[in-house]
Structures are given as C-alpha cells and as structure tokens.
Amino acid sequence: MSKSIAVLNTEVKIKTVERDDFICLTDIAKSKNPEHPDDLIRNWLRNRNTLEFLGIWEQLNNPSFNSVEFDGIKSQAGLNSFAITPKQWIASTRAIGLTSKAGRYGGTYAHKDVAFEFAAWVSVEFKLYLIKEFQRLKEDEQKQLGWDVKRHLTKINYHIHTDAVKENLIPPELTPQQTGSVYASEADLLNMALFGKTAKQWRDENPNKEGNIRDYSNVSQLVCLANLEALNAHLIQQAVPQAQRLTLLNNTAIQQMQLLTEDKSMKKLEGGQG
C-alpha cells in the first residue's frame, strides 16, 4: 500500500511493509538536491554518526542483523576512501531499516525512525514538517478506519436483518416485486424509528442529493442503525407486530442516540467522518 504527503512543496511517498511505514529518502533528498538525490543519501551513509545510529536501530529491531560486518564497515567510516550505497549496506549487514530499488518507480525507502533521522540531517525544518504531516496522515487513517468499521458493522447487521425478514415475513408464494415491498417496508420501519421519515420522504425533501438517507448518516447514527437492525431481526423472530416494533425501535433509538452523542470517543470519530 502506497500513499504520499506534501512536505514544504515536496511530495514524499510512504509505503507500508509488513505493517511498518517506510518513507522515501529519495524524495526527502530531492528537497535539497533535486538533480542528484542519491548522492545526498550516500554522503549521509558515509557519516560515522549515521552508521552508529543505523547499527543500534538494527540491533534493536533485527535479530538477523550481521553485527560482524557492521563493525567492519563502521571501522572505515571517516576515511576519505570510504563510500557505501544503500544496497551495499543492506547486502552486507542484512539490514531491514532501509530498502532500495532501482528504476523509475524505485528509490531508497527507510523505516520512519530512520527517515526522520535522515530528514534532520538534510534540514531540521524539513524534519519538523515531515513529522507533522506524517502524524496528520496517521490520524486521518485512524479516523477513516473507525468510519469503515462502523459502515462494515452496519452492512453485517443489514444481512442479519434481511435474513430475518426473509425467514419470517415473506411467504414463498410472493412475487419478487411483492418481496421487495416487504423489504422496503422493514427498511422504512428502521428509517422512521431513527430518522422520523421514510426513504421517499427524505428523497422528496432532498431532490438534489444522490444516494439515500443512510448515505448522509453520521457515525453515531450508523452505530445506532446497526443496533436497530439487530434488534428488529430479533423482534421479527419473536413475531412482534410491526406497529409495536416501531414503538420499541423508536424508544431504543432515542436512548442510544443520547448516549452516543455524549460519548467523547464517538465525537472524535464524527470529526473525521468527512
């Protein structure tokens, strides 16, 4: 999975490798040396402090790190003749904190811990903005994850609800058109309980909007809707009449929405919904 962020007018790509975020060092280097970014990365690798940082990071995070080879490389750091590329570093030490691939869509990437260190070496200002934009990206991802979970939960409960309708309310002799009417009737029962209007009433009130009333629901409403679908499925199986179910569902919706709108964690999700 690949994405990118804009840092001081520079696009910086980020990819996920086994749940860890790797940031493109080549892109960071372009902010300082757009013509020869690889030269900047090699100069950074020649630095003794850089090698010590990379060595400690690998020892903490990589059981397969070749410490013997690392000691040999570190002993040469500082010599005028010493030079090393990312690929040589990876091949010699079995490092996992850097990845390097040639080609138009390649480049050198580093684990975020290492990338922030490189960014600081290039420019303290760039590092600070990189961290800020990276954190914003992760916060947006968490908000979207929460939103996706709620939508997924609603879809799961929707199937539970429609199965209950099919098994308990639809005789086998009904035509497909009649069957659809029953499903729509039960869907509107939930709409009335939660929103106080049917799907048609909402469409009549919002002729310029695409989709349906549920597409414009907030997170709290989606959570409540999922709960109402599960409750209605249970009530259908208990053969509770529709009019009585509407009253029970409406009372439940009122109680749950009061709780959900007061919940601080839900308010955070609401803020990231758009």
C-alpha positions, 0 to 999 in steps of 0.5 A: 500500500502506497500513499504520499504527503506534501512536505514544504512543496515536496511530495514524499511517498510512504509505503507500508511493509509488513505493517511498518511505514517506510518513507522515501529518502529519495524524495526527502533528498530531492528537497535539497538536491533535486538533480542528484538525490542519491548522492545526498543519501550516500554522503549521509551513509558515509557519516560515522554518526549515521552508521552508529545510529543505523547499527543500534536501530538494527540491533534493536529491531533485527535479530538477523542483523550481521553485527560482524560486518557492521563493525567492519564497515563502521571501522572505515567510516571517516576515511576519505576512501570510504563510500557505501550505497544503500544496497551495499549496506543492506547486502552486507549487514542484512539490514531491514531499516532501509530498502532500495530499488532501482528504476523509475518507480524505485528509490531508497525507502527507510523505516520512519525512525530512520527517515526522520533521522535522515530528514534532520540531517538534510534540514531540521525544518524539513524534519519538523514538517515531515513529522507533522504531516506524517502524524496528520496522515496517521490520524486521518487513517485512524479516523477513516478506519473507525468510519469503515468499521462502523459502515462494515458493522452496519452492512453485517447487521443489514444481512442479519436483518434481511435474513430475518425478514426473509425467514419470517415475513415473506411467504414463498408464494410472493412475487419478487416485486411483492418481496421487495415491498416487504423489504422496503417496508422493514427498511422504512420501519428502521428509517422512521424509528431513527430518522422520523421519515421514510426513504421517499420522504427524505428523497422528496425533501432532498431532490438534489442529493444522490444516494439515500438517507443512510448515505448522509448518516453520521457515525453515531447514527450508523452505530445506532442503525446497526443496533436497530437492525439487530434488534428488529431481526430479533423482534421479527423472530419473536413475531412482534407486530410491526406497529409495536416494533416501531414503538420499541425501535423508536424508544431504543433509538432515542436512548442510544442516540443520547448516549452516543452523542455524549460519548467523547470517543464517538465525537472524535470519530464524527470529526473525521467522518468527512 
